[in-house]
Every structure is written in structure tokens, then in C-alpha cells.
Amino acid sequence: MTKLFLSLHVLAAVVAVGPVTVAASMFPPALRRAHLAPGDREALATLRVLHRICRVYATIGVAVPVFGFATASSLGVLGDGWLITSILLTAAAAAVLALLLLPAQDRELTALQDAALGPASRAAGRLAMLTGVFNLLWATVTVLMIIRPGSTTGA
């Protein structure tokens, strides 16, 4: 059962987190292009699609910790430091995504749709920074999952 849970955990991470990291990373440059071409429907459509990808796959991403806990439980490593650290970093990444990135993307989309463009916004830079933090958190979790310092599970 452990191998099944681990396979589902890794698949969920690749299928759910991968698209969010890519779409979130593409959003700031697309936002800059949209600010340079006010009224460009294609630029706005691109932003809508990227935001939708982030929202939908973030929801699907809930499966990652669910299968992660099932895997950790079956391996008997729920109390290991590397896992607790990974859980905390995953929670931080989820918070950055749900509380900062997605609302900021939504605000920028609303502003573009309402033609409330002012001078060049700093939002693209801020979104790029937040996306970098989100991606760095996930990269750190991935490394911890692979090297598992102090683990003796052999899985």
C-alpha cells in the first residue's frame, strides 16, 4: 500500500503543483504585456487562462498532502523532522498561493477588465517575487522529500 500512496503522492504533486508553478511564473510577464497594450483582448485572455490554471490546479493540489500523509503514515515517519519541516513549508507555500498570489492575480485581472489602468503598476514585480517564493518553497519541499535527512525507511 505504501508504494501506491507514494505513487499517488508524486503523481498528484507533478500533475497539480507543476501547472501552478508554470502558470504563476508566466502571469507577471503576461501582466506586463497587458499593461503595455491596454485593451488587448488576447493579453487579457492569456491572463484569464493563467489565473484559471492556478485556481483549478491549486484546488486539485489538495490531493498532494492527503496522499503525503497517507504515505508518511504507512512508512511510520509522521514524527520525523524532515517531514514536519516539509509539512510546514507546504503549508507556507499553500498560504502564499491562496492568500497572496491568487487574490493579487484576481485584483489585477479585475483592474484590467475595468480599464482601471494607471501608471505602470508594480503588481507584476510583486507577483513575480511572490511566485518566486512559492516556487522556492516547493523546490525545498521536493529536495527534502528526496534526501529525507536522517530517514531510515529505505523507500
ROTORPA-719495 format. One record per residue: residue number from 0; chain; x, y, z of N, C-alpha, C, O in turn; residue in three letters. Coordinates in nm, 3 decimals, padded with zeros to 5 digits. Example, Ala and Ser with C-alpha at 12.3 -4.5 7.8 and 13.67 -1.06 7.14 Angstrom:
2
<0 "A" <01.319 -00.569 00.780> <01.230 -00.450 00.780> <01.320 -00.330 00.780> <01.424 -00.332 00.846> "ala">,
<1 "A" <01.285 -00.225 00.708> <01.367 -00.106 00.714> <01.290 00.003 00.787> <01.341 00.114 00.804> "ser">,
//
This chain:
155
<0 "A" <00.081 -00.119 00.000> <00.000 00.000 00.000> <00.086 00.127 00.000> <00.048 00.229 -00.057> "met">,
<1 "A" <00.203 00.118 00.065> <00.294 00.233 00.071> <00.333 00.279 -00.069> <00.335 00.399 -00.097> "thr">,
<2 "A" <00.365 00.185 -00.155> <00.407 00.221 -00.291> <00.293 00.287 -00.369> <00.316 00.378 -00.448> "lys">,
<3 "A" <00.172 00.242 -00.346> <00.057 00.304 -00.411> <00.039 00.448 -00.363> <00.022 00.540 -00.443> "leu">,
<4 "A" <00.043 00.468 -00.230> <00.029 00.603 -00.174> <00.141 00.695 -00.223> <00.117 00.810 -00.259> "phe">,
<5 "A" <00.263 00.642 -00.224> <00.377 00.722 -00.270> <00.362 00.758 -00.417> <00.390 00.871 -00.457> "leu">,
<6 "A" <00.319 00.663 -00.497> <00.298 00.691 -00.640> <00.191 00.797 -00.660> <00.209 00.889 -00.739> "ser">,
<7 "A" <00.081 00.784 -00.588> <-00.027 00.884 -00.599> <00.019 01.020 -00.549> <-00.018 01.123 -00.606> "leu">,
<8 "A" <00.098 01.021 -00.443> <00.151 01.147 -00.389> <00.240 01.219 -00.492> <00.225 01.339 -00.515> "his">,
<9 "A" <00.331 01.143 -00.551> <00.422 01.202 -00.651> <00.345 01.245 -00.775> <00.368 01.354 -00.828> "val">,
<10 "A" <00.253 01.162 -00.822> <00.172 01.199 -00.939> <00.089 01.324 -00.912> <00.081 01.413 -00.997> "leu">,
<11 "A" <00.028 01.331 -00.795> <-00.052 01.449 -00.760> <00.037 01.574 -00.757> <-00.005 01.681 -00.802> "ala">,
<12 "A" <00.158 01.560 -00.704> <00.249 01.675 -00.699> <00.288 01.720 -00.840> <00.289 01.840 -00.869> "ala">,
<13 "A" <00.320 01.626 -00.924> <00.360 01.662 -01.061> <00.243 01.722 -01.138> <00.258 01.825 -01.204> "val">,
<14 "A" <00.127 01.657 -01.130> <00.012 01.699 -01.208> <-00.050 01.828 -01.154> <-00.099 01.909 -01.232> "val">,
<15 "A" <-00.049 01.848 -01.024> <-00.116 01.964 -00.966> <-00.021 02.082 -00.942> <-00.052 02.194 -00.980> "ala">,
<16 "A" <00.092 02.056 -00.880> <00.181 02.167 -00.844> <00.257 02.217 -00.966> <00.283 02.337 -00.978> "val">,
<17 "A" <00.294 02.128 -01.056> <00.367 02.168 -01.176> <00.296 02.277 -01.256> <00.355 02.381 -01.284> "gly">,
<18 "A" <00.170 02.256 -01.294> <00.099 02.359 -01.369> <00.085 02.492 -01.294> <00.089 02.599 -01.355> "pro">,
<19 "A" <00.068 02.486 -01.162> <00.057 02.610 -01.086> <00.189 02.687 -01.091> <00.189 02.808 -01.111> "val">,
<20 "A" <00.300 02.617 -01.072> <00.429 02.687 -01.074> <00.456 02.749 -01.211> <00.508 02.860 -01.220> "thr">,
<21 "A" <00.421 02.677 -01.316> <00.445 02.731 -01.451> <00.350 02.848 -01.480> <00.394 02.954 -01.524> "val">,
<22 "A" <00.221 02.829 -01.456> <00.124 02.936 -01.486> <00.148 03.059 -01.400> <00.139 03.171 -01.449> "ala">,
<23 "A" <00.178 03.038 -01.272> <00.204 03.153 -01.184> <00.330 03.228 -01.230> <00.336 03.350 -01.221> "ala">,
<24 "A" <00.429 03.153 -01.279> <00.551 03.216 -01.329> <00.528 03.292 -01.459> <00.597 03.390 -01.487> "ser">,
<25 "A" <00.433 03.247 -01.539> <00.403 03.314 -01.666> <00.314 03.437 -01.647> <00.311 03.524 -01.734> "met">,
<26 "A" <00.243 03.445 -01.535> <00.148 03.553 -01.514> <00.213 03.693 -01.510> <00.164 03.782 -01.578> "phe">,
<27 "A" <00.321 03.715 -01.433> <00.379 03.851 -01.429> <00.424 03.904 -01.564> <00.394 04.019 -01.596> "pro">,
<28 "A" <00.497 03.826 -01.646> <00.533 03.880 -01.778> <00.410 03.909 -01.865> <00.408 04.006 -01.940> "pro">,
<29 "A" <00.309 03.822 -01.855> <00.186 03.845 -01.932> <00.115 03.970 -01.882> <00.056 04.043 -01.961> "ala">,
<30 "A" <00.122 03.995 -01.753> <00.062 04.116 -01.696> <00.135 04.241 -01.746> <00.072 04.342 -01.778> "leu">,
<31 "A" <00.267 04.234 -01.753> <00.345 04.347 -01.806> <00.305 04.377 -01.951> <00.288 04.492 -01.990> "arg">,
<32 "A" <00.290 04.269 -02.030> <00.250 04.288 -02.170> <00.110 04.349 -02.178> <00.084 04.434 -02.263> "arg">,
<33 "A" <00.021 04.306 -02.091> <-00.115 04.360 -02.091> <-00.116 04.507 -02.054> <-00.195 04.584 -02.108> "ala">,
<34 "A" <-00.028 04.547 -01.963> <-00.020 04.689 -01.926> <00.037 04.773 -02.040> <00.004 04.891 -02.054> "his">,
<35 "A" <00.122 04.713 -02.121> <00.180 04.785 -02.234> <00.082 04.800 -02.350> <00.098 04.889 -02.434> "leu">,
<36 "A" <-00.018 04.714 -02.354> <-00.116 04.717 -02.464> <-00.258 04.719 -02.406> <-00.330 04.619 -02.416> "ala">,
<37 "A" <-00.298 04.830 -02.346> <-00.433 04.837 -02.288> <-00.539 04.806 -02.394> <-00.531 04.853 -02.508> "pro">,
<38 "A" <-00.636 04.728 -02.355> <-00.743 04.693 -02.448> <-00.713 04.572 -02.534> <-00.798 04.530 -02.612> "gly">,
<39 "A" <-00.595 04.515 -02.521> <-00.559 04.397 -02.599> <-00.634 04.276 -02.542> <-00.604 04.229 -02.432> "asp">,
<40 "A" <-00.732 04.229 -02.618> <-00.815 04.117 -02.570> <-00.735 03.989 -02.555> <-00.762 03.910 -02.465> "arg">,
<41 "A" <-00.638 03.968 -02.641> <-00.558 03.846 -02.633> <-00.474 03.844 -02.505> <-00.462 03.740 -02.440> "glu">,
<42 "A" <-00.418 03.958 -02.469> <-00.339 03.966 -02.346> <-00.427 03.938 -02.224> <-00.386 03.868 -02.131> "ala">,
<43 "A" <-00.547 03.992 -02.225> <-00.641 03.969 -02.115> <-00.684 03.822 -02.111> <-00.695 03.763 -02.004> "leu">,
<44 "A" <-00.709 03.763 -02.227> <-00.748 03.622 -02.233> <-00.635 03.533 -02.179> <-00.662 03.436 -02.109> "ala">,
<45 "A" <-00.512 03.567 -02.212> <-00.397 03.491 -02.161> <-00.393 03.496 -02.009> <-00.373 03.395 -01.943> "thr">,
<46 "A" <-00.411 03.616 -01.955> <-00.411 03.630 -01.809> <-00.524 03.551 -01.744> <-00.505 03.489 -01.640> "leu">,
<47 "A" <-00.640 03.553 -01.806> <-00.754 03.477 -01.752> <-00.723 03.327 -01.748> <-00.750 03.259 -01.649> "arg">,
<48 "A" <-00.665 03.277 -01.856> <-00.632 03.134 -01.863> <-00.526 03.099 -01.758> <-00.539 02.998 -01.689> "val">,
<49 "A" <-00.424 03.181 -01.746> <-00.319 03.153 -01.646> <-00.376 03.156 -01.505> <-00.341 03.072 -01.422> "leu">,
<50 "A" <-00.463 03.252 -01.477> <-00.525 03.260 -01.344> <-00.615 03.138 -01.319> <-00.615 03.082 -01.210> "his">,
<51 "A" <-00.690 03.098 -01.420> <-00.777 02.981 -01.406> <-00.695 02.854 -01.380> <-00.732 02.771 -01.297> "arg">,
<52 "A" <-00.584 02.840 -01.450> <-00.496 02.726 -01.427> <-00.448 02.725 -01.282> <-00.451 02.622 -01.216> "ile">,
<53 "A" <-00.405 02.840 -01.234> <-00.358 02.849 -01.096> <-00.468 02.811 -00.997> <-00.444 02.736 -00.903> "cys">,
<54 "A" <-00.588 02.863 -01.018> <-00.700 02.834 -00.927> <-00.740 02.687 -00.929> <-00.753 02.623 -00.825> "arg">,
<55 "A" <-00.759 02.634 -01.048> <-00.807 02.496 -01.062> <-00.703 02.397 -01.009> <-00.737 02.307 -00.933> "val">,
<56 "A" <-00.579 02.414 -01.050> <-00.477 02.319 -01.007> <-00.439 02.337 -00.861> <-00.392 02.242 -00.799> "tyr">,
<57 "A" <-00.458 02.454 -00.805> <-00.438 02.472 -00.661> <-00.541 02.388 -00.585> <-00.509 02.328 -00.482> "ala">,
<58 "A" <-00.662 02.385 -00.635> <-00.766 02.304 -00.573> <-00.733 02.155 -00.584> <-00.746 02.080 -00.487> "thr">,
<59 "A" <-00.690 02.114 -00.701> <-00.650 01.974 -00.721> <-00.529 01.941 -00.632> <-00.513 01.827 -00.588> "ile">,
<60 "A" <-00.445 02.041 -00.608> <-00.325 02.022 -00.527> <-00.350 01.978 -00.385> <-00.257 01.933 -00.317> "gly">,
<61 "A" <-00.472 01.989 -00.338> <-00.506 01.941 -00.203> <-00.476 01.791 -00.192> <-00.450 01.740 -00.083> "val">,
<62 "A" <-00.480 01.721 -00.304> <-00.450 01.578 -00.304> <-00.305 01.549 -00.264> <-00.276 01.441 -00.212> "ala">,
<63 "A" <-00.215 01.643 -00.287> <-00.073 01.619 -00.258> <-00.052 01.592 -00.108> <00.004 01.488 -00.074> "val">,
<64 "A" <-00.095 01.681 -00.018> <-00.075 01.649 00.124> <-00.161 01.532 00.172> <-00.121 01.460 00.264> "pro">,
<65 "A" <-00.277 01.512 00.112> <-00.360 01.398 00.152> <-00.284 01.268 00.128> <-00.273 01.185 00.218> "val">,
<66 "A" <-00.232 01.251 00.007> <-00.155 01.130 -00.023> <-00.021 01.131 00.050> <00.034 01.025 00.081> "phe">,
<67 "A" <00.032 01.250 00.076> <00.156 01.259 00.152> <00.140 01.208 00.294> <00.225 01.134 00.344> "gly">,
<68 "A" <00.031 01.248 00.359> <00.006 01.198 00.495> <-00.017 01.047 00.494> <00.029 00.976 00.584> "phe">,
<69 "A" <-00.088 00.997 00.394> <-00.111 00.853 00.385> <00.021 00.779 00.367> <00.043 00.674 00.428> "ala">,
<70 "A" <00.108 00.833 00.284> <00.240 00.772 00.262> <00.322 00.775 00.390> <00.378 00.673 00.431> "thr">,
<71 "A" <00.329 00.892 00.453> <00.408 00.907 00.575> <00.357 00.816 00.686> <00.435 00.757 00.760> "ala">,
<72 "A" <00.226 00.804 00.695> <00.168 00.716 00.797> <00.205 00.570 00.772> <00.241 00.497 00.864> "ser">,
<73 "A" <00.196 00.529 00.645> <00.229 00.390 00.615> <00.378 00.361 00.631> <00.417 00.247 00.655> "ser">,
<74 "A" <00.461 00.464 00.618> <00.605 00.447 00.638> <00.644 00.463 00.786> <00.755 00.428 00.825> "leu">,
<75 "A" <00.552 00.517 00.866> <00.581 00.539 01.008> <00.678 00.653 01.033> <00.758 00.648 01.127> "gly">,
<76 "A" <00.671 00.758 00.950> <00.765 00.871 00.964> <00.695 01.003 00.998> <00.752 01.110 00.980> "val">,
<77 "A" <00.573 00.995 01.048> <00.498 01.117 01.076> <00.567 01.211 01.174> <00.544 01.332 01.170> "leu">,
<78 "A" <00.651 01.159 01.261> <00.718 01.243 01.360> <00.859 01.283 01.321> <00.927 01.352 01.398> "gly">,
<79 "A" <00.905 01.243 01.202> <01.042 01.277 01.160> <01.055 01.426 01.128> <00.964 01.488 01.073> "asp">,
<80 "A" <01.171 01.480 01.165> <01.196 01.623 01.146> <01.185 01.670 01.002> <01.128 01.775 00.975> "gly">,
<81 "A" <01.239 01.591 00.909> <01.234 01.630 00.768> <01.091 01.639 00.719> <01.058 01.724 00.636> "trp">,
<82 "A" <01.005 01.549 00.770> <00.866 01.550 00.727> <00.791 01.668 00.789> <00.713 01.735 00.721> "leu">,
<83 "A" <00.814 01.693 00.916> <00.749 01.807 00.982> <00.791 01.937 00.913> <00.708 02.026 00.891> "ile">,
<84 "A" <00.919 01.948 00.881> <00.967 02.066 00.808> <00.898 02.077 00.672> <00.856 02.186 00.632> "thr">,
<85 "A" <00.885 01.965 00.602> <00.818 01.964 00.472> <00.671 02.005 00.485> <00.619 02.078 00.400> "ser">,
<86 "A" <00.606 01.958 00.590> <00.466 01.994 00.612> <00.453 02.145 00.636> <00.365 02.210 00.580> "ile">,
<87 "A" <00.542 02.200 00.717> <00.538 02.344 00.745> <00.566 02.425 00.618> <00.500 02.526 00.593> "leu">,
<88 "A" <00.662 02.381 00.538> <00.693 02.452 00.414> <00.579 02.440 00.313> <00.551 02.535 00.239> "leu">,
<89 "A" <00.515 02.324 00.310> <00.400 02.306 00.221> <00.286 02.397 00.264> <00.220 02.458 00.179> "thr">,
<90 "A" <00.263 02.407 00.394> <00.158 02.498 00.445> <00.192 02.642 00.409> <00.104 02.720 00.373> "ala">,
<91 "A" <00.320 02.678 00.420> <00.361 02.814 00.384> <00.339 02.839 00.234> <00.291 02.946 00.196> "ala">,
<92 "A" <00.374 02.741 00.150> <00.352 02.756 00.005> <00.204 02.769 -00.026> <00.164 02.851 -00.109> "ala">,
<93 "A" <00.122 02.689 00.040> <-00.023 02.696 00.018> <-00.076 02.832 00.062> <-00.164 02.889 -00.004> "ala">,
<94 "A" <-00.025 02.884 00.172> <-00.069 03.016 00.220> <-00.029 03.126 00.122> <-00.108 03.216 00.093> "ala">,
<95 "A" <00.094 03.120 00.072> <00.139 03.219 -00.027> <00.047 03.215 -00.148> <00.006 03.319 -00.200> "val">,
<96 "A" <00.016 03.095 -00.194> <-00.069 03.080 -00.311> <-00.211 03.129 -00.284> <-00.264 03.213 -00.358> "leu">,
<97 "A" <-00.272 03.078 -00.179> <-00.414 03.107 -00.153> <-00.439 03.248 -00.100> <-00.541 03.309 -00.132> "ala">,
<98 "A" <-00.347 03.300 -00.020> <-00.372 03.429 00.045> <-00.306 03.547 -00.025> <-00.348 03.661 -00.007> "leu">,
<99 "A" <-00.204 03.520 -00.106> <-00.132 03.631 -00.170> <-00.139 03.627 -00.322> <-00.183 03.722 -00.386> "leu">,
<100 "A" <-00.095 03.515 -00.381> <-00.086 03.508 -00.527> <-00.221 03.512 -00.597> <-00.245 03.598 -00.682> "leu">,
<101 "A" <-00.310 03.421 -00.560> <-00.439 03.415 -00.630> <-00.520 03.544 -00.613> <-00.576 03.593 -00.711> "leu">,
<102 "A" <-00.529 03.600 -00.492> <-00.602 03.727 -00.479> <-00.536 03.842 -00.559> <-00.606 03.925 -00.616> "pro">,
<103 "A" <-00.404 03.846 -00.561> <-00.335 03.951 -00.637> <-00.361 03.935 -00.787> <-00.384 04.033 -00.857> "ala">,
<104 "A" <-00.357 03.811 -00.836> <-00.389 03.787 -00.977> <-00.532 03.832 -01.006> <-00.558 03.898 -01.107> "gln">,
<105 "A" <-00.622 03.797 -00.918> <-00.763 03.835 -00.936> <-00.780 03.986 -00.938> <-00.853 04.040 -01.021> "asp">,
<106 "A" <-00.713 04.055 -00.848> <-00.720 04.203 -00.844> <-00.669 04.264 -00.975> <-00.730 04.357 -01.029> "arg">,
<107 "A" <-00.558 04.211 -01.024> <-00.502 04.265 -01.148> <-00.593 04.238 -01.268> <-00.607 04.323 -01.355> "glu">,
<108 "A" <-00.652 04.121 -01.271> <-00.747 04.091 -01.378> <-00.867 04.185 -01.373> <-00.911 04.237 -01.476> "leu">,
<109 "A" <-00.919 04.207 -01.254> <-01.033 04.297 -01.238> <-00.996 04.438 -01.282> <-01.074 04.505 -01.350> "thr">,
<110 "A" <-00.879 04.484 -01.243> <-00.834 04.618 -01.282> <-00.820 04.630 -01.434> <-00.859 04.731 -01.492> "ala">,
<111 "A" <-00.766 04.527 -01.498> <-00.752 04.529 -01.643> <-00.888 04.527 -01.712> <-00.909 04.596 -01.811> "leu">,
<112 "A" <-00.979 04.446 -01.661> <-01.112 04.436 -01.721> <-01.191 04.565 -01.704> <-01.271 04.602 -01.791> "gln">,
<113 "A" <-01.168 04.634 -01.594> <-01.238 04.760 -01.568> <-01.166 04.878 -01.632> <-01.207 04.993 -01.615> "asp">,
<114 "A" <-01.059 04.850 -01.705> <-00.979 04.954 -01.769> <-00.932 05.056 -01.668> <-00.923 05.175 -01.698> "ala">,
<115 "A" <-00.902 05.010 -01.548> <-00.856 05.099 -01.442> <-00.703 05.103 -01.439> <-00.641 05.103 -01.333> "ala">,
<116 "A" <-00.646 05.106 -01.556> <-00.501 05.109 -01.564> <-00.449 05.248 -01.532> <-00.488 05.346 -01.593> "leu">,
<117 "A" <-00.363 05.253 -01.436> <-00.297 05.378 -01.404> <-00.159 05.373 -01.464> <-00.136 05.306 -01.565> "gly">,
<118 "A" <-00.067 05.442 -01.402> <00.072 05.430 -01.447> <00.121 05.288 -01.426> <00.057 05.209 -01.356> "pro">,
<119 "A" <00.231 05.257 -01.485> <00.285 05.121 -01.477> <00.280 05.069 -01.334> <00.336 05.128 -01.242> "ala">,
<120 "A" <00.212 04.961 -01.319> <00.189 04.903 -01.188> <00.310 04.824 -01.141> <00.383 04.765 -01.221> "ser">,
<121 "A" <00.330 04.823 -01.010> <00.434 04.740 -00.953> <00.384 04.598 -00.927> <00.458 04.513 -00.879> "arg">,
<122 "A" <00.258 04.575 -00.959> <00.197 04.445 -00.929> <00.271 04.331 -00.997> <00.286 04.224 -00.938> "ala">,
<123 "A" <00.316 04.350 -01.120> <00.384 04.242 -01.191> <00.512 04.202 -01.117> <00.542 04.084 -01.102> "ala">,
<124 "A" <00.586 04.300 -01.070> <00.708 04.271 -00.995> <00.678 04.202 -00.864> <00.748 04.109 -00.824> "gly">,
<125 "A" <00.574 04.248 -00.796> <00.535 04.186 -00.669> <00.487 04.042 -00.692> <00.521 03.952 -00.615> "arg">,
<126 "A" <00.409 04.022 -00.798> <00.363 03.887 -00.830> <00.481 03.796 -00.866> <00.483 03.679 -00.829> "leu">,
<127 "A" <00.578 03.849 -00.938> <00.697 03.771 -00.973> <00.773 03.730 -00.846> <00.820 03.617 -00.836> "ala">,
<128 "A" <00.783 03.823 -00.751> <00.851 03.792 -00.626> <00.776 03.685 -00.547> <00.837 03.589 -00.498> "met">,
<129 "A" <00.645 03.701 -00.534> <00.564 03.603 -00.461> <00.570 03.466 -00.528> <00.576 03.364 -00.460> "leu">,
<130 "A" <00.567 03.465 -00.661> <00.577 03.339 -00.734> <00.712 03.274 -00.708> <00.721 03.153 -00.691> "thr">,
<131 "A" <00.817 03.354 -00.705> <00.950 03.301 -00.673> <00.954 03.239 -00.535> <01.014 03.133 -00.516> "gly">,
<132 "A" <00.893 03.304 -00.437> <00.887 03.249 -00.302> <00.810 03.117 -00.302> <00.854 03.018 -00.244> "val">,
<133 "A" <00.694 03.117 -00.368> <00.613 02.995 -00.379> <00.694 02.882 -00.442> <00.697 02.771 -00.389> "phe">,
<134 "A" <00.761 02.910 -00.553> <00.839 02.808 -00.623> <00.958 02.760 -00.539> <00.990 02.641 -00.539> "asn">,
<135 "A" <01.021 02.852 -00.467> <01.134 02.815 -00.381> <01.088 02.724 -00.267> <01.157 02.628 -00.232> "leu">,
<136 "A" <00.973 02.754 -00.209> <00.918 02.668 -00.103> <00.894 02.527 -00.156> <00.929 02.428 -00.091> "leu">,
<137 "A" <00.833 02.518 -00.276> <00.806 02.385 -00.332> <00.935 02.313 -00.369> <00.944 02.191 -00.353> "trp">,
<138 "A" <01.033 02.385 -00.418> <01.160 02.322 -00.452> <01.227 02.267 -00.327> <01.285 02.158 -00.329> "ala">,
<139 "A" <01.219 02.341 -00.218> <01.277 02.296 -00.092> <01.206 02.171 -00.041> <01.271 02.077 00.004> "thr">,
<140 "A" <01.073 02.169 -00.050> <00.996 02.051 -00.010> <01.037 01.932 -00.096> <01.054 01.821 -00.044> "val">,
<141 "A" <01.052 01.952 -00.224> <01.090 01.844 -00.314> <01.226 01.786 -00.275> <01.243 01.664 -00.270> "thr">,
<142 "A" <01.321 01.874 -00.247> <01.454 01.827 -00.207> <01.445 01.749 -00.075> <01.506 01.643 -00.062> "val">,
<143 "A" <01.369 01.801 00.021> <01.352 01.729 00.147> <01.288 01.591 00.127> <01.326 01.494 00.193> "leu">,
<144 "A" <01.193 01.583 00.036> <01.127 01.455 00.008> <01.225 01.355 -00.053> <01.213 01.234 -00.033> "met">,
<145 "A" <01.321 01.406 -00.127> <01.417 01.316 -00.193> <01.529 01.274 -00.098> <01.561 01.156 -00.089> "ile">,
<146 "A" <01.589 01.370 -00.028> <01.705 01.334 00.056> <01.666 01.285 00.194> <01.743 01.212 00.256> "ile">,
<147 "A" <01.550 01.323 00.246> <01.498 01.280 00.375> <01.609 01.263 00.479> <01.642 01.151 00.516> "arg">,
<148 "A" <01.665 01.374 00.526> <01.778 01.364 00.620> <01.741 01.284 00.744> <01.639 01.310 00.808> "pro">,
<149 "A" <01.824 01.187 00.778> <01.803 01.106 00.896> <01.702 00.994 00.879> <01.680 00.918 00.973> "gly">,
<150 "A" <01.641 00.982 00.761> <01.541 00.879 00.741> <01.607 00.742 00.723> <01.714 00.730 00.664> "ser">,
<151 "A" <01.541 00.643 00.776> <01.592 00.506 00.761> <01.489 00.417 00.694> <01.496 00.294 00.706> "thr">,
<152 "A" <01.393 00.478 00.624> <01.284 00.399 00.566> <01.329 00.316 00.447> <01.275 00.208 00.423> "thr">,
<153 "A" <01.427 00.363 00.373> <01.473 00.289 00.258> <01.375 00.288 00.141> <01.398 00.217 00.043> "gly">,
<154 "A" <01.268 00.365 00.149> <01.168 00.367 00.041> <01.203 00.471 -00.062> <01.131 00.487 -00.160> "ala">,
//
